[in-house]
Amino acid sequence: MKKCLLGLLCCFITIQSFAQTLENDRLALVAFYQATGGDGWFDKTGWVVPGNPGDNPCGWYGVTCEGGRVTRFVMEQNDPYGAIPAAIGGLTALKHLDLSGAGEEFPQLFGLIPAELGNLTNLEYLDLSENYLFGPNIAVIGNLTNLKHLSITPYENIPASFANLTNLEYLRLAADDYPMGVNTDVGPIPSFFGTFTKLKSLIMRNAGATGTIPSSLSALSNLEVLDLSNNELTGTIPGVTNFTKLTNLDLSGNDLESMIPDLSAIPIAANVNISNNRFTFSGMEGNVAYLDTYSPQKEIEVVSFNGLPPVAVYALAGGTPGNIYKWYFENQLIATLDGTSNGQLLIAETGLYEVEVTNTLVPGLTLKGHINVTSLPVTLVSFDGKSENNQTKLTWITTSETTNKGFEIERSADARKFEKIGFVDGNGNSNETNTYHFTDLSPLATGYYRLKQLDYDGKSEYSRTIAVKTPTEPIEIYPNPAQAELTVAGASHNAPISVFTSTGRPVMADAKLSGGKFNVQSLKEGLYTIRIGDTVKKLLIKR
């Protein structure tokens, strides 16, 4: 008899405890209803508010239960309006929470994210997107380490706590699913996103992302969708050799530029969009088969080479000598040039010059740019360089200067991509002959140099480009055939190295030596062309 009574008592206590837990869930839902204008929801079927203790919320619109607990709560575009109440943290058995809105032209949730959201550690799915939710408590989402799906419209920089979300398979930080724009500000893309190795979708369109694309993203070998479109991203595209499962790559609407990496690892059926950036033909020629949308691009830079009349203008269009340049002066076509002269146009009068550049290997893309040539502030009568004692000595002479701040000295290994290596002060205003000098202490085997003359008002002009060769020993590579490492003898330590397939497709660009060694382990077996500075050699990889 005692055992029977004890069993009944245990059963009563279990039922009572179970009922109280579900009652807590009900109270949390009632608090959400009251805080978010439940009477005005699009659908509130079955909801009984305020109701009575013991009312069963399972089956209310958007509410699903398992094991006597609320495990799923979906208010997707149901017009809840107001702040998310702290009581949401009482739904501790939730696995799926969808409070996504329809955008700011419709009723939406707004205000601070409650810290109690961090109590929902069983969540695997969380969608707070298309609402106006902000504040430092966004960091509590980092407590939800079971999350596989996270979608939120970002108004804050991504907190460091998000690094805990390594189970994510879907991450959406975006704000473009409705007509009216919003002022999102996700800031720099964290490098720790590269540790989310289970990630299949990373969507950050219209997120206000800034800075460069972290190279760590290259490690995400399970990615199927990468959408970073319509942000303020700069710099280059990182390597994509691990993106073998990709179905959609959208980098459009940014300020990305420079050489496009080898895209051959991306499945040919994938949709790849790099339009509306600052790309030139460099890198496009070998990748055009993998690009679905690459036109239009933003205006290319057009520069003038300061010197004795006539002055040259030059469009930085990249690509090969196969480019065709159409030059216009004051809206009239004045010249059509091929790429053998890099499209340089000699001009003798000031005014508006515009250029359109096409490339036969990249059909459907016309790069455009313009420059308004005014009177030149500095008259540069000579610019020369010579190699002496393993140094390159540059000399230039001016005969007049107006508000001349000085000269940036730029160097390139290929006469296309230049970097600043020094600065020499100018003489401000001068009608006298002035001679300037600069010494490059670590020259390239063949270095291309130009001057960027700077005014105090921020304007600038370029000189012509000159080439200076440094006498060097013949460059040798061995072993050849190679397996994992190549020794390069006779090359300067900073000589750029590029590797091309037998068809001319680049597989490595502007790599550097390390102690005279060059790692070729990533190259597949086959015949390659390797360029070390100006030296070109054949390389066979055989294992």
Residue pairs with C-beta under 8 A, 6 or more apart in sequence:
18 68
19 54
21 68
21 69
22 56
22 57
22 58
22 65
22 68
22 69
22 70
23 53
23 54
24 90
25 57
25 69
25 70
25 90
25 91
25 93
26 51
26 55
26 56
26 57
27 87
27 90
28 70
28 87
28 88
28 89
28 90
28 91
29 57
29 60
29 63
29 70
29 73
29 91
30 49
30 50
30 51
31 85
31 87
31 88
32 38
32 80
32 84
32 85
32 87
32 88
33 44
33 47
33 49
34 49
34 50
34 85
35 82
35 83
35 84
35 85
35 87
36 80
36 81
36 82
36 83
36 84
36 85
36 109
37 79
37 80
37 81
37 82
37 107
38 44
38 47
38 49
38 80
40 79
40 81
40 107
41 75
41 78
41 79
41 80
42 77
42 78
42 79
43 61
43 62
43 78
44 61
45 60
45 61
46 59
46 60
46 61
47 60
47 61
48 55
48 60
57 63
57 65
57 70
58 64
58 65
58 70
59 65
61 78
62 73
62 74
62 75
62 78
63 70
63 72
63 73
64 70
64 71
64 72
64 73
64 74
64 96
65 71
65 72
66 72
66 93
67 93
69 93
70 91
70 93
70 94
71 93
71 94
71 95
71 96
71 122
72 94
72 95
72 96
72 97
73 91
73 94
73 96
73 97
73 98
74 96
74 97
74 98
75 98
75 99
75 100
76 98
76 99
76 100
76 127
77 100
77 101
77 102
77 106
79 102
79 106
79 107
80 99
80 101
80 107
80 108
80 109
81 107
81 108
81 109
82 109
82 110
82 111
83 109
83 110
83 111
83 112
83 114
84 99
84 109
84 111
84 113
84 114
84 117
84 133
85 114
86 114
86 115
86 116
87 116
88 114
88 116
88 117
88 120
89 114
89 115
89 116
89 117
89 118
89 119
89 120
90 116
90 119
91 97
91 120
92 119
92 120
92 121
92 122
93 122
94 120
94 122
94 123
95 122
95 123
95 124
95 125
96 123
96 124
96 125
97 120
97 123
97 125
97 126
97 127
98 125
98 126
98 127
99 109
99 127
99 128
99 131
100 127
100 128
100 129
100 130
100 131
100 151
101 107
101 108
101 109
101 129
101 130
101 131
102 108
102 130
102 178
103 130
103 177
103 178
103 179
103 180
104 130
104 132
104 178
104 180
104 182
105 178
105 179
105 180
106 178
108 130
108 131
108 132
109 128
109 131
109 132
109 133
110 131
110 132
110 133
111 132
111 133
111 134
111 135
112 133
112 134
112 135
112 137
113 128
113 133
113 134
113 135
113 137
113 138
113 140
113 141
114 137
115 137
115 140
117 137
117 140
117 141
118 137
118 140
118 141
118 143
118 144
120 126
120 144
121 143
121 144
121 145
121 146
122 146
123 144
123 146
123 147
124 146
124 147
124 148
124 149
125 147
125 148
125 149
126 141
126 144
126 147
126 149
126 150
126 151
126 152
127 149
127 150
127 151
127 152
128 151
128 152
128 153
129 151
129 152
129 153
129 172
129 174
129 175
129 177
130 153
130 175
130 177
130 178
131 153
132 153
132 155
132 182
133 152
133 153
133 155
134 155
134 156
135 156
136 156
136 159
138 152
138 156
138 159
139 159
139 160
139 161
140 161
141 147
141 150
141 152
141 159
141 161
141 162
141 165
142 159
142 160
142 161
142 162
142 163
142 164
142 165
143 161
143 164
144 165
145 164
145 165
145 166
145 167
146 167
147 165
147 167
147 168
148 167
148 168
148 169
148 170
148 198
149 168
149 169
149 170
150 165
150 168
150 170
150 171
150 172
151 170
151 171
151 172
151 173
151 174
152 172
152 173
153 173
153 174
153 175
153 182
153 184
154 173
154 175
154 184
154 185
154 186
154 207
154 208
155 183
155 184
155 185
156 185
156 186
157 185
157 186
157 187
157 188
158 173
158 186
158 187
158 189
158 190
160 190
160 192
162 190
162 192
163 190
163 192
163 195
165 171
165 196
166 195
166 196
166 197
166 198
167 198
168 196
168 198
168 199
169 198
169 199
169 200
169 201
170 199
170 200
170 201
171 193
171 196
171 199
171 201
171 202
171 203
172 201
172 203
172 204
173 186
173 203
173 204
173 207
174 203
174 204
174 205
174 206
174 207
174 227
175 181
175 182
175 184
175 205
175 206
175 207
176 205
176 206
176 230
181 206
182 206
183 208
184 206
184 207
184 208
185 208
186 204
186 207
186 208
186 209
187 208
187 209
187 210
187 211
188 209
188 210
188 211
189 204
189 209
189 211
189 213
189 214
189 217
189 228
189 233
190 214
191 214
191 215
191 216
192 216
193 199
193 202
193 214
193 216
193 217
193 220
194 214
194 215
194 216
194 217
194 218
194 219
194 220
195 216
196 202
196 220
197 219
197 220
197 221
197 222
198 222
199 220
199 222
199 223
200 222
200 223
200 224
200 225
200 245
201 223
201 224
201 225
202 217
202 220
202 223
202 225
202 226
202 227
202 228
203 225
203 227
204 227
204 228
204 231
205 227
205 228
205 229
205 230
205 231
205 250
206 229
206 230
206 231
207 231
208 231
208 232
209 228
209 231
209 232
209 233
210 231
210 232
210 233
210 234
211 233
211 234
211 235
212 233
212 234
212 235
212 236
213 228
213 233
213 235
213 236
213 237
213 238
213 251
213 256
214 238
215 238
215 239
217 226
217 238
218 238
218 239
218 240
218 241
218 242
218 243
219 242
220 226
220 242
220 243
221 242
221 243
221 244
221 245
222 245
223 243
223 245
223 246
224 245
224 246
224 247
224 248
225 246
225 247
225 248
226 243
226 246
226 248
226 249
226 250
227 248
227 249
227 250
228 250
228 251
228 254
229 250
229 251
229 252
229 253
229 254
229 273
230 252
230 253
230 254
231 253
231 254
232 254
232 255
233 251
233 254
233 255
233 256
234 254
234 255
234 256
234 257
235 256
235 257
235 258
236 256
236 257
236 258
236 259
236 261
237 251
237 256
237 260
237 261
237 274
238 261
239 261
240 246
240 249
240 261
240 262
240 263
240 265
240 266
241 262
241 265
241 522
242 265
243 249
243 265
243 266
244 265
244 266
244 267
245 267
246 266
246 267
246 270
247 267
247 269
247 270
247 271
248 270
248 271
249 266
249 270
249 271
249 272
249 273
250 271
250 272
250 273
251 273
251 274
251 277
252 273
252 274
252 275
252 276
252 277
252 293
253 275
253 276
253 277
254 276
254 277
255 277
255 278
255 298
256 274
256 277
256 278
256 279
257 277
257 278
257 279
257 280
258 279
258 282
258 283
258 417
259 282
259 283
259 417
259 506
259 509
259 510
260 274
260 279
260 282
260 283
260 284
260 287
261 283
261 509
262 286
262 287
262 505
262 506
262 507
263 272
263 287
263 290
263 291
264 287
264 290
264 505
266 272
266 290
268 289
268 290
270 290
271 292
271 293
272 290
272 291
272 292
272 293
273 292
273 293
273 294
274 291
274 293
274 294
275 293
275 294
275 295
275 296
275 297
276 296
276 297
276 298
277 297
277 298
278 297
278 298
278 300
279 294
279 297
280 297
280 300
280 316
280 317
280 318
280 319
280 367
281 317
281 318
281 319
281 320
281 323
281 357
281 359
281 361
281 362
281 365
281 367
282 318
282 319
282 416
283 318
283 506
284 291
284 294
284 318
284 319
284 359
284 361
284 362
284 365
285 319
285 320
285 359
285 361
285 362
286 504
286 505
286 506
288 294
288 361
288 362
288 363
294 362
294 364
294 365
295 364
295 365
295 366
296 365
296 366
297 365
297 367
299 368
299 369
299 370
300 315
300 316
300 317
300 357
300 367
300 368
300 369
301 315
301 316
301 369
302 313
302 314
302 315
302 316
302 353
302 355
302 369
302 370
302 371
303 313
303 314
303 316
303 371
303 461
303 462
304 311
304 312
304 313
304 314
304 347
304 371
304 373
304 376
304 461
304 462
305 311
305 312
305 313
305 314
305 344
305 450
305 461
305 462
305 463
305 464
305 465
306 376
306 378
306 380
306 451
306 453
306 461
306 462
306 463
307 380
307 381
307 383
307 463
307 464
308 379
308 380
308 381
309 348
310 346
310 347
310 348
311 346
311 347
311 348
311 373
311 376
312 344
312 345
312 346
312 347
312 464
313 327
313 344
313 345
313 347
313 353
313 355
313 371
313 373
314 342
314 343
314 344
314 345
314 462
315 325
315 343
315 355
315 357
315 367
315 369
316 369
316 416
317 323
317 325
317 343
317 357
317 359
317 367
317 369
318 416
319 339
319 357
319 359
319 361
319 362
320 339
320 359
320 361
321 338
321 339
321 340
322 338
322 339
322 359
322 360
322 361
323 338
323 339
323 343
323 357
323 358
323 359
324 336
324 337
324 338
324 339
324 357
324 358
324 359
324 360
325 335
325 336
325 337
325 338
325 339
325 343
325 345
325 355
325 356
325 357
326 333
326 335
326 336
326 355
326 356
326 357
327 333
327 334
327 335
327 336
327 337
327 343
327 345
327 353
327 354
327 355
328 334
328 353
328 354
328 355
328 356
329 347
329 351
329 352
329 353
329 354
330 351
330 352
331 352
331 354
334 345
335 345
337 343
337 344
337 345
342 415
343 355
343 357
345 353
345 355
347 353
347 373
350 373
350 374
350 375
351 372
351 373
352 370
352 371
352 372
352 373
353 370
353 371
353 372
353 373
354 368
354 369
354 370
355 368
355 369
355 370
356 366
356 367
356 368
357 366
357 367
357 368
357 369
358 365
358 366
358 367
359 365
376 461
377 401
377 402
377 403
377 404
377 453
377 455
377 459
377 461
378 398
378 400
378 401
378 402
378 404
378 426
378 453
378 461
379 398
379 399
379 400
379 401
380 396
380 397
380 398
380 451
380 453
380 463
381 397
381 398
381 399
382 395
382 396
382 397
383 394
383 395
383 396
383 451
383 463
383 464
383 466
384 394
384 395
384 396
384 466
385 392
385 393
385 394
385 395
385 449
385 466
385 468
386 392
386 393
386 468
387 393
387 443
387 468
387 469
387 470
387 471
390 443
390 470
391 439
391 440
391 441
391 443
392 439
392 440
392 443
392 447
392 449
392 468
392 470
393 437
393 438
393 439
393 440
394 409
394 437
394 438
394 439
394 440
394 449
394 468
395 435
395 436
395 437
396 407
396 435
396 436
396 451
396 463
397 433
397 434
397 435
397 436
398 404
398 427
398 430
398 433
398 434
398 436
399 431
399 432
399 433
400 430
400 431
401 426
401 427
401 428
401 429
401 430
401 434
402 429
402 455
403 428
403 429
403 455
403 456
403 457
404 426
404 427
404 428
404 429
404 430
404 453
404 454
404 455
404 456
405 425
405 426
405 428
405 454
405 455
405 456
406 423
406 424
406 425
406 426
406 453
406 454
407 423
407 424
407 426
407 436
407 451
407 452
407 453
407 454
408 420
408 422
408 423
408 451
408 452
408 454
409 420
409 421
409 422
409 423
409 424
409 438
409 440
409 449
409 451
409 452
410 418
410 419
410 420
410 421
410 449
410 450
410 451
410 452
411 418
411 419
411 421
411 440
411 444
411 447
411 448
411 449
412 418
412 419
412 447
412 448
412 449
412 450
412 465
413 444
413 446
413 447
413 448
413 495
413 496
413 510
413 533
414 448
414 496
415 448
415 465
415 467
417 510
418 448
418 450
420 452
421 440
422 438
422 440
424 436
424 437
424 438
426 453
426 454
427 434
428 456
440 447
440 449
442 492
442 494
443 468
443 470
443 492
444 470
444 492
444 494
444 495
444 496
444 533
445 469
445 470
445 472
445 475
445 491
445 492
445 495
445 533
445 534
445 535
446 467
446 468
446 469
446 470
446 533
446 534
447 467
447 468
447 470
448 465
448 466
448 467
449 465
449 466
449 467
449 468
450 462
450 463
450 464
450 465
450 466
451 462
451 463
452 460
452 461
452 462
452 463
453 460
453 461
453 462
453 463
454 460
469 534
470 492
472 490
472 491
472 492
473 489
473 490
474 490
475 488
475 489
475 490
475 491
475 532
475 533
475 535
475 537
476 488
476 489
476 490
477 486
477 487
477 488
477 489
477 530
477 532
477 537
477 539
478 486
478 487
478 489
479 486
479 487
480 486
480 538
480 539
480 540
481 540
481 541
481 542
482 520
482 539
482 540
482 541
482 542
483 520
483 521
483 541
483 542
483 543
484 519
484 520
484 521
485 517
485 518
485 519
485 520
485 521
486 517
486 518
486 519
486 520
486 530
486 539
487 516
487 517
487 518
488 497
488 513
488 516
488 517
488 518
488 532
489 516
491 513
491 516
491 532
491 533
491 535
492 533
493 513
493 516
494 512
495 513
495 532
495 533
496 510
496 511
496 512
496 532
496 533
497 508
497 510
497 511
497 512
497 513
497 518
497 530
497 531
497 532
498 506
498 508
498 509
498 510
498 511
498 530
498 531
499 506
499 507
499 508
499 511
499 520
499 523
499 528
499 529
499 530
499 531
499 539
500 506
500 507
500 528
500 529
500 530
500 531
501 507
501 526
501 528
501 529
502 526
502 527
502 528
502 529
504 529
507 523
507 528
511 518
520 539
520 541
523 541
524 541
525 541
525 542
525 543
526 540
526 541
527 538
527 539
527 540
528 538
528 539
528 540
528 541
529 536
529 537
529 538
529 539
530 536
530 537
530 538
530 539
